Amino acid sequence: MRVVILTNADSVYCKDYIEHVLLGKYDVMIISHKNKKYKRFYQENGIEVFYWAPSETFWGRFTDRIVDKIQKDDIFHVHYVETEFLKYLWRPWIKCQKRILSYWGSDLLRFPPRKVRSVLPFIYTADTITVMNRCMYQRMKTVIGKWKWSSIKCLDFGNPVFDEIEAVLTRMSVEECKRYFGLPPEKIIVSVGYSPIREQQHLEMMREVVKLPEELLSEMFFVFHFGYNKSDLEYIKELYKFLKESNVQYTVIKKFMEKDEVAILRLSTDIFLYGQTTDAISASAMEYLYAGTVLIKPKWLDYSELSEAVYYEYGRFEDIPSTLETVLEDRERVFSRPAQNRKQFRAERTWEVLASKWEKLYKEKANGKQREKVSMAKWKYRQGKRRPN
C-alpha cells in the first residue's frame, strides 16, 4: 500500500510522522514545496519527493506527472491544508481510493469561515478529516454539514520533544541548560510566547509585566524565541522598541532549533508566559509543562483536556503582574521542576501511543456508502460560499 502525502518535506514534524507511522510499513511519496533539509533522509529511505516551484505554466505539467504516478488504490493524505496549493491537486486527489485531510496546529481556529469553506470540495470528498482536539472538532462542525460530521476524527500527533527532554536531563542540569543559551543561571528565566507573530501578544503581556515592583523585575530574565514562522516586521519592531525603553533584562533567540535544542530551551525556562489569541493546546506549552516549567496562560484558551496538568491562569492582561507575584511567592516550587505534569502526556501524546491509531486509520476501508460524487461536492461548495460569514 502506498501513502501519498502533501506536506512540507522540510518540517521536522512531518519527518517524525513519516518515521514513526509510515517508514517500513508503507511505500511513501511526498508532494512538497520544499525539499532541502531532510533530502538525504528521504533518499536513503527510498521516499520519492515531488518538489514544486509554483507558476501557472508549471502547474499543468506538474499535475499531469502526479496523476500518472498515482494509482487508484493509493491513500492521499493532506498534511498541508492550504487552498493555494490544493486547488492544483484536485485530479490526483480525486483519483485516489482513500483520501484524508489533517489539520495540524490551531490554524483552523484562526481561519475566517470563508477560508475554511474554500477547501469544501476536498472536505466533502475526504473519507476522513482529522483534527487535534475537541476545540478544533467543534470548530470544524460549524463550517460543514451535519451529514459530514461522522468523518471528523480527533487524532493528535506525537510529540518527540518529550523524549528529548528526558534525554537532556541525563546529561545536563537546569543550570547547564541555561548557560547553553547564555542565560544567567541565577535569574528566574521567563519565556514569553514561542513565535514572532502578533497573535502571540507579547507586547500586551510585557506592558503589564513592567508594572511589577523593581525588586521582582530585577530577579527575572525574559526570553523571546523567534525561530519559527514568518515575522510580522512592523509588530516586531514595535516590540523591540518597547523592550529597549523598558527596565527588563531580555534576549531574543532567532535561530531555528532542532529537537534537542528545543528540549534544552524548555528546561532552561522557569516560567512560560503565554497569551495567544486562539489556540488548540499548544505543543510548546505541553513541552514546557513536561519540563517542569510553570505555565501562565489566559483563561480564554481551553486546556480542560489536560485534566491532570497544573498551571496558572489570568483573565485579563492586567492580571499578569499579580499572577506572577503569586507564582514567585513559592520560589522553591518554581525551581524544583516537579514532574507531576508528565504522566498524562506520556499516556496520551507520544508517538509510542499514537502511531498505532494512525496505522489503524490507514487500514480502515472507506465506508460502504458510495463515495461523494465530484459534482455533488462542487454543488455543496457553492452552497457553502453563499452562507454569511
BAZA-817047 format. One record per residue (C-alpha): residue in three letters; x, y, z. Coordinates in steps of 0.2 Angstrom, whole numbers, padded with zeros to 4 digits. Each point is the difference from the previous one (the first is absolute). Layout:
% residues N
<ALA, <X, Y, Z>>
...
This chain:
% residues 389
<MET, <0000, 0000, 0000>>
<ARG, <0006, 0017, -0004>>
<VAL, <-0003, 0017, 0009>>
<VAL, <0001, 0016, -0010>>
<ILE, <0003, 0015, 0012>>
<LEU, <-0002, 0018, -0004>>
<THR, <0011, 0008, 0013>>
<ASN, <0015, 0011, 0003>>
<ALA, <0015, -0012, -0002>>
<ASP, <0011, 0012, 0010>>
<SER, <-0011, -0001, 0016>>
<VAL, <0008, -0011, 0014>>
<TYR, <-0018, -0004, 0005>>
<CYS, <-0004, -0008, -0016>>
<LYS, <0016, -0009, -0001>>
<ASP, <-0004, -0007, 0018>>
<TYR, <-0017, -0005, -0006>>
<ILE, <0007, -0009, -0015>>
<GLU, <0013, -0008, 0011>>
<HIS, <-0012, -0006, 0014>>
<VAL, <-0015, -0004, -0010>>
<LEU, <0004, -0005, -0018>>
<LEU, <0019, -0005, -0002>>
<GLY, <0001, -0019, -0003>>
<LYS, <-0018, -0002, -0001>>
<TYR, <-0006, 0009, -0015>>
<ASP, <0008, 0007, -0016>>
<VAL, <0000, 0019, 0001>>
<MET, <0000, 0014, -0013>>
<ILE, <0001, 0018, 0006>>
<ILE, <-0007, 0015, -0009>>
<SER, <0009, 0016, 0007>>
<HIS, <0004, 0018, -0004>>
<LYS, <0017, -0003, 0010>>
<ASN, <0013, -0014, 0000>>
<LYS, <0017, 0005, 0006>>
<LYS, <0001, -0003, 0019>>
<TYR, <-0003, -0019, 0000>>
<LYS, <0003, -0004, -0018>>
<ARG, <0013, -0013, 0004>>
<PHE, <-0012, -0009, 0013>>
<TYR, <-0013, -0002, -0014>>
<GLN, <0013, -0006, -0012>>
<GLU, <0007, -0013, 0012>>
<ASN, <-0017, -0006, 0004>>
<GLY, <-0006, -0002, -0018>>
<ILE, <-0013, 0014, 0002>>
<GLU, <-0004, 0010, -0016>>
<VAL, <-0003, 0018, 0002>>
<PHE, <-0008, 0011, -0014>>
<TYR, <0005, 0017, 0003>>
<TRP, <-0009, 0015, -0008>>
<ALA, <0004, 0018, -0003>>
<PRO, <-0017, 0007, -0003>>
<SER, <-0003, 0009, -0017>>
<GLU, <-0016, 0000, -0011>>
<THR, <0010, -0008, -0014>>
<PHE, <0008, -0013, 0011>>
<TRP, <-0015, -0006, 0009>>
<GLY, <-0008, -0009, -0015>>
<ARG, <0015, -0011, -0004>>
<PHE, <0003, -0003, 0019>>
<THR, <-0018, -0006, 0003>>
<ASP, <0001, -0011, -0015>>
<ARG, <0016, -0009, 0007>>
<ILE, <-0009, -0002, 0017>>
<VAL, <-0016, -0007, -0008>>
<ASP, <0011, -0013, -0011>>
<LYS, <0009, -0005, 0016>>
<ILE, <-0015, -0003, 0011>>
<GLN, <-0009, -0016, 0000>>
<LYS, <-0019, -0001, 0005>>
<ASP, <0004, -0011, 0015>>
<ASP, <0012, 0013, 0008>>
<ILE, <-0004, 0010, 0015>>
<PHE, <0001, 0019, -0002>>
<HIS, <0003, 0008, 0016>>
<VAL, <0001, 0019, 0001>>
<HIS, <0010, 0007, 0014>>
<TYR, <0001, 0018, -0007>>
<VAL, <-0018, 0006, -0002>>
<GLU, <0003, 0016, -0010>>
<THR, <-0012, 0005, -0014>>
<GLU, <0014, 0008, -0010>>
<PHE, <0008, -0017, -0003>>
<LEU, <-0015, -0012, 0002>>
<LYS, <-0009, 0008, -0015>>
<TYR, <0013, -0007, -0012>>
<LEU, <0000, -0018, 0007>>
<TRP, <-0019, -0003, -0002>>
<ARG, <0003, -0014, -0014>>
<PRO, <0013, -0010, 0010>>
<TRP, <-0011, 0002, 0016>>
<ILE, <-0016, -0006, -0008>>
<LYS, <0009, -0015, -0009>>
<CYS, <0005, -0008, 0017>>
<GLN, <-0011, -0013, 0008>>
<LYS, <0002, 0007, 0017>>
<ARG, <0003, 0018, 0005>>
<ILE, <0004, 0008, 0017>>
<LEU, <0001, 0019, 0005>>
<SER, <0010, 0004, 0016>>
<TYR, <0000, 0017, 0008>>
<TRP, <0016, 0002, 0010>>
<GLY, <0001, 0013, 0014>>
<SER, <-0013, 0013, 0004>>
<ASP, <0000, 0009, -0017>>
<LEU, <-0018, -0006, -0003>>
<LEU, <-0006, 0010, 0015>>
<ARG, <0007, 0016, -0007>>
<PHE, <-0006, -0002, -0018>>
<PRO, <-0015, 0010, -0005>>
<PRO, <-0015, -0011, -0005>>
<ARG, <0003, 0005, -0019>>
<LYS, <0017, -0007, 0000>>
<VAL, <-0005, -0016, 0008>>
<ARG, <-0015, -0002, -0012>>
<SER, <0012, 0003, -0015>>
<VAL, <0007, -0018, 0004>>
<LEU, <-0018, -0007, 0000>>
<PRO, <0002, -0010, -0016>>
<PHE, <0014, -0010, 0008>>
<ILE, <-0009, -0001, 0017>>
<TYR, <-0016, -0007, -0009>>
<THR, <0010, -0013, -0009>>
<ALA, <0012, -0005, 0014>>
<ASP, <-0003, -0017, 0009>>
<THR, <0007, 0007, 0016>>
<ILE, <0004, 0018, 0007>>
<THR, <0011, -0001, 0015>>
<VAL, <0002, 0014, 0013>>
<MET, <0011, 0001, 0015>>
<ASN, <-0013, 0002, 0014>>
<ARG, <-0018, 0004, 0005>>
<CYS, <0002, 0019, -0002>>
<MET, <0004, -0003, -0019>>
<TYR, <-0013, -0013, -0001>>
<GLN, <-0013, 0012, 0005>>
<ARG, <0007, 0013, -0012>>
<MET, <-0001, -0012, -0015>>
<LYS, <-0018, -0004, 0004>>
<THR, <-0005, 0018, -0002>>
<VAL, <0006, 0001, -0018>>
<ILE, <-0006, -0016, -0007>>
<GLY, <-0017, -0009, -0002>>
<LYS, <-0006, -0012, 0014>>
<TRP, <0001, -0015, -0013>>
<LYS, <0019, 0002, 0000>>
<TRP, <0003, 0001, 0019>>
<SER, <0003, -0019, 0001>>
<SER, <0015, 0002, -0011>>
<ILE, <0009, 0011, 0013>>
<LYS, <0012, -0008, 0012>>
<CYS, <0010, 0007, 0014>>
<LEU, <0017, -0007, -0002>>
<ASP, <0016, 0008, 0006>>
<PHE, <0018, -0001, -0005>>
<GLY, <0013, -0006, 0011>>
<ASN, <0012, 0012, 0008>>
<PRO, <0018, -0006, -0001>>
<VAL, <0007, 0014, 0011>>
<PHE, <-0006, -0009, 0015>>
<ASP, <0013, -0014, -0003>>
<GLU, <0013, 0013, -0004>>
<ILE, <-0004, 0009, 0017>>
<GLU, <0003, -0017, 0009>>
<ALA, <0016, -0002, -0010>>
<VAL, <0007, 0017, 0004>>
<LEU, <-0003, -0002, 0019>>
<THR, <0012, -0015, 0000>>
<ARG, <0014, 0011, -0005>>
<MET, <-0004, 0018, 0004>>
<SER, <-0006, 0009, 0016>>
<VAL, <-0012, 0014, -0001>>
<GLU, <0014, 0012, 0003>>
<GLU, <0010, -0007, -0014>>
<CYS, <-0015, 0001, -0012>>
<LYS, <-0001, 0019, 0004>>
<ARG, <0018, 0003, -0003>>
<TYR, <-0002, -0009, -0017>>
<PHE, <-0010, 0015, -0006>>
<GLY, <0010, 0013, 0010>>
<LEU, <-0013, 0002, 0013>>
<PRO, <0004, 0005, 0017>>
<PRO, <-0002, -0015, 0011>>
<GLU, <-0004, 0010, 0016>>
<LYS, <-0015, 0009, -0008>>
<ILE, <-0018, -0006, -0002>>
<ILE, <-0001, -0003, -0019>>
<VAL, <-0017, 0005, -0007>>
<SER, <-0003, -0006, -0018>>
<VAL, <-0013, 0011, -0008>>
<GLY, <-0010, -0008, -0015>>
<TYR, <0009, -0011, -0013>>
<SER, <-0001, 0008, -0017>>
<PRO, <0001, 0018, -0007>>
<ILE, <-0018, 0002, -0005>>
<ARG, <-0012, 0014, 0007>>
<GLU, <-0013, -0013, 0006>>
<GLN, <0013, -0005, 0013>>
<GLN, <-0003, 0017, 0008>>
<HIS, <0017, 0002, 0008>>
<LEU, <-0002, 0019, 0000>>
<GLU, <-0017, -0001, 0010>>
<MET, <0008, -0011, 0013>>
<MET, <0016, 0009, 0002>>
<ARG, <-0009, 0017, 0002>>
<GLU, <-0007, -0008, 0016>>
<VAL, <0015, -0009, 0005>>
<VAL, <0010, 0016, 0002>>
<LYS, <-0012, 0006, 0013>>
<LEU, <0007, -0012, 0012>>
<PRO, <0011, 0007, 0015>>
<GLU, <0018, 0003, -0005>>
<GLU, <0007, -0013, 0012>>
<LEU, <-0010, -0014, -0008>>
<LEU, <0004, 0006, -0018>>
<SER, <0018, 0000, 0004>>
<GLU, <-0001, -0019, 0005>>
<MET, <-0007, -0004, -0017>>
<PHE, <0008, -0003, -0018>>
<PHE, <-0012, 0000, -0015>>
<VAL, <0002, -0011, -0015>>
<PHE, <-0008, 0002, -0017>>
<HIS, <0002, -0014, -0012>>
<PHE, <-0003, 0006, -0018>>
<GLY, <0007, -0015, -0010>>
<TYR, <-0017, -0006, -0007>>
<ASN, <-0013, 0007, -0012>>
<LYS, <0002, 0016, -0010>>
<SER, <0002, 0016, 0010>>
<ASP, <-0012, 0014, 0000>>
<LEU, <0014, 0013, -0002>>
<GLU, <-0010, 0015, 0005>>
<TYR, <-0006, -0009, 0015>>
<ILE, <0017, -0006, 0005>>
<LYS, <0007, 0017, -0002>>
<GLU, <-0013, 0007, 0011>>
<LEU, <0004, -0013, 0013>>
<TYR, <0019, 0003, -0001>>
<LYS, <-0003, 0018, 0003>>
<PHE, <-0010, -0003, 0015>>
<LEU, <0012, -0012, 0008>>
<LYS, <0015, 0012, -0003>>
<GLU, <-0009, 0014, 0009>>
<SER, <-0006, -0011, 0014>>
<ASN, <0010, -0006, 0016>>
<VAL, <0000, -0019, -0004>>
<GLN, <0015, -0011, -0004>>
<TYR, <-0003, -0010, -0015>>
<THR, <0006, -0010, -0015>>
<VAL, <-0007, -0005, -0017>>
<ILE, <0005, -0017, -0007>>
<LYS, <-0002, 0000, -0019>>
<LYS, <0007, -0016, -0005>>
<PHE, <-0011, -0015, -0006>>
<MET, <0003, -0014, 0013>>
<GLU, <0001, -0019, -0002>>
<LYS, <-0009, -0011, 0012>>
<ASP, <0014, -0001, 0013>>
<GLU, <0002, 0019, 0000>>
<VAL, <-0018, 0002, 0003>>
<ALA, <0001, -0012, 0014>>
<ILE, <0014, 0010, 0008>>
<LEU, <-0010, 0017, -0002>>
<ARG, <-0015, -0008, 0008>>
<LEU, <0011, -0006, 0015>>
<SER, <0009, 0017, 0001>>
<THR, <-0017, 0009, 0003>>
<ASP, <-0007, 0002, 0017>>
<ILE, <-0016, 0009, -0005>>
<PHE, <-0009, -0001, -0017>>
<LEU, <-0011, 0016, -0002>>
<TYR, <-0013, -0003, -0014>>
<GLY, <-0013, 0010, -0008>>
<GLN, <-0005, -0006, -0017>>
<THR, <-0017, 0006, -0007>>
<THR, <-0006, -0017, -0004>>
<ASP, <0008, -0017, 0002>>
<ALA, <-0004, -0019, 0000>>
<ILE, <0012, -0005, 0014>>
<SER, <0017, 0006, -0006>>
<ALA, <0013, -0013, -0002>>
<SER, <0013, 0012, 0007>>
<ALA, <-0011, 0003, 0016>>
<MET, <-0001, -0019, 0002>>
<GLU, <0019, -0001, -0002>>
<TYR, <0003, 0013, 0013>>
<LEU, <-0012, -0009, 0012>>
<TYR, <0009, -0016, -0003>>
<ALA, <0017, 0008, 0005>>
<GLY, <-0007, 0006, 0016>>
<THR, <-0002, 0018, -0005>>
<VAL, <-0014, 0011, 0008>>
<LEU, <-0013, 0004, -0013>>
<ILE, <-0010, 0016, 0001>>
<LYS, <-0013, 0001, -0013>>
<PRO, <-0016, 0010, -0004>>
<LYS, <-0017, -0007, 0005>>
<TRP, <-0007, 0002, -0018>>
<LEU, <0011, -0015, -0005>>
<ASP, <-0009, -0016, 0004>>
<TYR, <0012, -0013, 0007>>
<SER, <-0013, -0010, 0009>>
<GLU, <0006, -0016, -0009>>
<LEU, <0016, 0001, 0010>>
<SER, <-0010, -0005, 0015>>
<GLU, <0016, -0005, 0010>>
<ALA, <0011, 0014, -0004>>
<VAL, <0004, 0014, 0012>>
<TYR, <0001, 0018, -0006>>
<TYR, <-0005, 0018, 0004>>
<GLU, <-0013, 0011, -0009>>
<TYR, <-0004, 0018, -0002>>
<GLY, <-0016, 0008, -0006>>
<ARG, <0006, 0016, -0007>>
<PHE, <0018, 0006, -0004>>
<GLU, <-0002, 0012, 0015>>
<ASP, <0000, -0015, 0011>>
<ILE, <0018, -0006, -0006>>
<PRO, <0010, 0009, 0013>>
<SER, <-0010, -0007, 0015>>
<THR, <0000, -0017, -0008>>
<LEU, <0019, 0001, -0001>>
<GLU, <0001, 0006, 0018>>
<THR, <-0010, -0015, 0006>>
<VAL, <0011, -0012, -0010>>
<LEU, <0016, 0008, 0007>>
<GLU, <-0006, -0001, 0018>>
<ASP, <0004, -0019, -0002>>
<ARG, <0017, 0001, -0007>>
<GLU, <0005, -0017, 0006>>
<ARG, <-0013, -0008, -0011>>
<VAL, <0004, 0011, -0015>>
<PHE, <0018, -0006, 0001>>
<SER, <-0003, -0018, 0005>>
<ARG, <-0007, -0005, -0017>>
<PRO, <-0014, -0012, 0006>>
<ALA, <-0004, -0015, -0012>>
<GLN, <-0018, -0001, 0004>>
<ASN, <-0005, 0006, -0017>>
<ARG, <0009, -0014, -0010>>
<LYS, <-0011, -0015, 0004>>
<GLN, <-0015, 0006, -0011>>
<PHE, <0011, 0005, -0014>>
<ARG, <0009, -0016, -0001>>
<ALA, <-0016, -0010, 0001>>
<GLU, <-0009, 0010, -0014>>
<ARG, <0012, 0011, -0011>>
<THR, <0015, -0010, -0005>>
<TRP, <0003, -0009, -0016>>
<GLU, <0002, -0016, 0010>>
<VAL, <-0019, 0001, 0003>>
<LEU, <-0006, 0009, -0015>>
<ALA, <0009, -0009, -0015>>
<SER, <-0011, -0015, 0001>>
<LYS, <-0016, 0011, 0000>>
<TRP, <0006, 0008, -0017>>
<GLU, <0004, -0017, -0007>>
<LYS, <-0017, -0006, 0005>>
<LEU, <-0007, 0015, -0010>>
<TYR, <0009, -0005, -0015>>
<LYS, <-0006, -0018, 0001>>
<GLU, <-0018, 0005, 0001>>
<LYS, <-0009, -0001, -0016>>
<ALA, <-0010, 0014, -0007>>
<ASN, <-0018, -0003, 0006>>
<GLY, <-0012, -0010, -0010>>
<LYS, <-0010, 0014, -0006>>
<GLN, <0003, 0007, -0017>>
<ARG, <0014, 0013, 0001>>
<GLU, <-0006, 0018, -0003>>
<LYS, <-0001, 0004, -0018>>
<VAL, <0011, 0015, -0006>>
<SER, <-0015, 0009, -0007>>
<MET, <-0009, -0001, 0017>>
<ALA, <0015, 0006, 0009>>
<LYS, <0001, 0015, -0011>>
<TRP, <-0018, 0003, 0002>>
<LYS, <0002, 0000, 0019>>
<TYR, <0015, 0011, -0002>>
<ARG, <-0010, 0013, -0009>>
<GLN, <-0014, -0001, 0013>>
<GLY, <0013, 0003, 0014>>
<LYS, <0007, 0015, -0009>>
<ARG, <-0017, 0008, 0001>>
<ARG, <-0001, -0001, 0019>>
<PRO, <0003, 0016, 0010>>
<ASN, <0017, 0000, 0009>>
